[in-house]
Amino acid sequence: AQSLENRSIKGLDASSDQFVFFNLASGELVSPEAAAFGGWDIAFQGTNIQVNGAAQFIDTVYDSLHVAPENGYLSAESGPVTLPSGSEERWFNYDFNTHFISPIANRIVLIKTSTGHVAKLEILDYYKAEFGTDGPVQTPRYYSFRYALQKDGTGNLIP
């Protein structure tokens, strides 16, 4: 059995005022009721991201990240970890002229899940393209991302 699972998620709707919870192992959304019992790994609300476990950013090319580091993770004593959102250390760039949010290239989120698995995750887009009466419209708060989840307990992130 393959212990490294690769998935791509397109257009995850994080437009609600509440966090939207996601389980990396199942590749599915988790209801807020189920999330209260811990069955989630990452949650999105606007540009805010929380992790149920520990996390850090690594600036590197996604495909070149072969082994997760042992140290450097942000963790919380109780409850989820909120990823940094200050202008220098967040996952996105904000254009003050266009108000457009774009993921920072090669900024990878490394996650140690509450179940002991390691994942690398790259946010690819924050918008969903739709066609309106005046042409294409970019609707914000729709995450597209890819990730690799290692389920064998190691930090090995290549197949």
LINTATA-V360318 format. One line per field, one symbol per residue. ss: DSSP state (A for helix, B for strand, O for the rest). A space follows every 10 residues. Layout:
ss: ???
//
This chain:
ss: OOOBBBBBBB BBBOOOOOOB BBBOOOOBBB OAAAAOOOOO OBBBBOOBBB BOBBBBBBBO OAAAOOBOOO OOOBBOOOOO BBOOOOOOOO OBBBBOOOOB BBBOOOBBBB BBBOOOOBBB BBBBBBBBBB BBOOBBBBBB BBBBBBBBBB OOOOOBOOO
//
